[in-house]
Amino acid sequence: TLTQVLTYHVVPGRLDLAALKKQIKAGKGMAQLKTVAGGILTASLKDGKLWLNDEKGAMASVTIPNVIQSNGVIHVIDAVVLPN
């Protein structure tokens, strides 16, 4: 269960804030992000902030975007997102 929850917080690729905004714009306000666990997170912008919705409808906001690491990009969120 822990592995599933942790990998639900990971999206493959190097998606920085600019790339996420581009996907959201292309998706007419939302971007569907497939997680390593196989679930879907939905990204959107509201009041200039990036938000993630999990499959259960819970929301988390990105508090610190673009923490660049050697193996990817971390976006710090203010809540735990959970798979369905």
C-alpha atoms as a printed R data frame, in Angstrom:
   type eleno elety resid chain resno       x      y       z
1  ATOM     1    CA   THR     A     1   0.000  0.000   0.000
2  ATOM     2    CA   LEU     A     2   2.818  2.412   0.866
3  ATOM     3    CA   THR     A     3   4.507  1.787  -2.493
4  ATOM     4    CA   GLN     A     4   1.249  2.499  -4.320
5  ATOM     5    CA   VAL     A     5   0.710  5.776  -2.427
6  ATOM     6    CA   LEU     A     6   4.320  6.891  -2.944
7  ATOM     7    CA   THR     A     7   4.404  6.053  -6.657
8  ATOM     8    CA   TYR     A     8   1.061  7.854  -7.095
9  ATOM     9    CA   HIS     A     9   3.010 11.026  -6.249
10 ATOM    10    CA   VAL     A    10   5.445 10.452  -9.153
11 ATOM    11    CA   VAL     A    11   4.850 11.379 -12.802
12 ATOM    12    CA   PRO     A    12   7.455 10.162 -15.325
13 ATOM    13    CA   GLY     A    13   9.460 12.806 -17.157
14 ATOM    14    CA   ARG     A    14  10.943 16.191 -16.309
15 ATOM    15    CA   LEU     A    15   7.869 18.390 -16.081
16 ATOM    16    CA   ASP     A    16   8.760 21.827 -14.765
17 ATOM    17    CA   LEU     A    17   6.127 24.480 -14.081
18 ATOM    18    CA   ALA     A    18   6.402 25.911 -17.608
19 ATOM    19    CA   ALA     A    19   5.818 22.463 -19.163
20 ATOM    20    CA   LEU     A    20   2.828 21.844 -16.884
21 ATOM    21    CA   LYS     A    21   1.318 25.237 -17.749
22 ATOM    22    CA   LYS     A    22   1.736 24.429 -21.439
23 ATOM    23    CA   GLN     A    23  -0.077 21.098 -20.992
24 ATOM    24    CA   ILE     A    24  -2.862 22.789 -19.014
25 ATOM    25    CA   LYS     A    25  -3.314 25.408 -21.735
26 ATOM    26    CA   ALA     A    26  -3.385 22.732 -24.446
27 ATOM    27    CA   GLY     A    27  -5.978 20.815 -22.403
28 ATOM    28    CA   LYS     A    28  -8.235 23.890 -22.151
29 ATOM    29    CA   GLY     A    29  -7.608 24.388 -18.439
30 ATOM    30    CA   MET     A    30  -6.655 20.884 -17.302
31 ATOM    31    CA   ALA     A    31  -3.880 18.373 -17.853
32 ATOM    32    CA   GLN     A    32  -4.187 14.676 -17.108
33 ATOM    33    CA   LEU     A    33  -0.942 13.307 -15.638
34 ATOM    34    CA   LYS     A    34  -0.439  9.534 -15.509
35 ATOM    35    CA   THR     A    35   1.462  8.521 -12.379
36 ATOM    36    CA   VAL     A    36   4.029  5.750 -11.976
37 ATOM    37    CA   ALA     A    37   1.359  3.860  -9.998
38 ATOM    38    CA   GLY     A    38  -0.908  3.985 -13.074
39 ATOM    39    CA   GLY     A    39  -3.362  6.509 -11.647
40 ATOM    40    CA   ILE     A    40  -4.311  9.939 -12.910
41 ATOM    41    CA   LEU     A    41  -3.664 13.344 -11.360
42 ATOM    42    CA   THR     A    42  -5.413 16.330 -12.900
43 ATOM    43    CA   ALA     A    43  -3.440 19.576 -12.966
44 ATOM    44    CA   SER     A    44  -5.084 22.991 -13.262
45 ATOM    45    CA   LEU     A    45  -4.369 26.643 -12.542
46 ATOM    46    CA   LYS     A    46  -6.467 28.798 -10.220
47 ATOM    47    CA   ASP     A    47  -5.576 32.268  -9.000
48 ATOM    48    CA   GLY     A    48  -2.073 31.851 -10.415
49 ATOM    49    CA   LYS     A    49  -1.460 28.671  -8.420
50 ATOM    50    CA   LEU     A    50  -0.950 25.141  -9.696
51 ATOM    51    CA   TRP     A    51  -3.433 22.624  -8.253
52 ATOM    52    CA   LEU     A    52  -3.534 18.837  -8.404
53 ATOM    53    CA   ASN     A    53  -6.728 16.800  -8.029
54 ATOM    54    CA   ASP     A    54  -6.461 13.128  -7.200
55 ATOM    55    CA   GLU     A    55  -8.860 10.412  -8.308
56 ATOM    56    CA   LYS     A    56 -10.882 10.764  -5.101
57 ATOM    57    CA   GLY     A    57 -11.468 14.477  -5.707
58 ATOM    58    CA   ALA     A    58  -9.038 15.792  -3.078
59 ATOM    59    CA   MET     A    59  -6.979 18.850  -4.003
60 ATOM    60    CA   ALA     A    60  -3.389 19.819  -3.268
61 ATOM    61    CA   SER     A    61  -1.700 23.074  -4.212
62 ATOM    62    CA   VAL     A    62   1.901 23.346  -5.295
63 ATOM    63    CA   THR     A    63   3.666 25.427  -2.652
64 ATOM    64    CA   ILE     A    64   7.204 25.208  -4.061
65 ATOM    65    CA   PRO     A    65   7.554 24.466  -7.799
66 ATOM    66    CA   ASN     A    66  10.640 23.496  -9.779
67 ATOM    67    CA   VAL     A    67  12.961 21.896  -7.239
68 ATOM    68    CA   ILE     A    68  15.386 20.611  -9.873
69 ATOM    69    CA   GLN     A    69  17.150 17.330  -9.013
70 ATOM    70    CA   SER     A    70  19.439 15.038 -10.995
71 ATOM    71    CA   ASN     A    71  16.634 12.497 -11.505
72 ATOM    72    CA   GLY     A    72  13.741 14.879 -12.167
73 ATOM    73    CA   VAL     A    73  11.766 17.865 -10.962
74 ATOM    74    CA   ILE     A    74  10.047 18.011  -7.574
75 ATOM    75    CA   HIS     A    75   6.994 20.145  -6.907
76 ATOM    76    CA   VAL     A    76   6.224 20.436  -3.195
77 ATOM    77    CA   ILE     A    77   2.500 20.072  -2.452
78 ATOM    78    CA   ASP     A    78   0.493 20.893   0.679
79 ATOM    79    CA   ALA     A    79  -1.507 17.652   0.926
80 ATOM    80    CA   VAL     A    80  -1.278 13.930   0.282
81 ATOM    81    CA   VAL     A    81  -2.895 12.768  -2.946
82 ATOM    82    CA   LEU     A    82  -4.321  9.254  -2.984
83 ATOM    83    CA   PRO     A    83  -5.162  6.749  -5.696
84 ATOM    84    CA   ASN     A    84  -8.698  5.547  -6.180
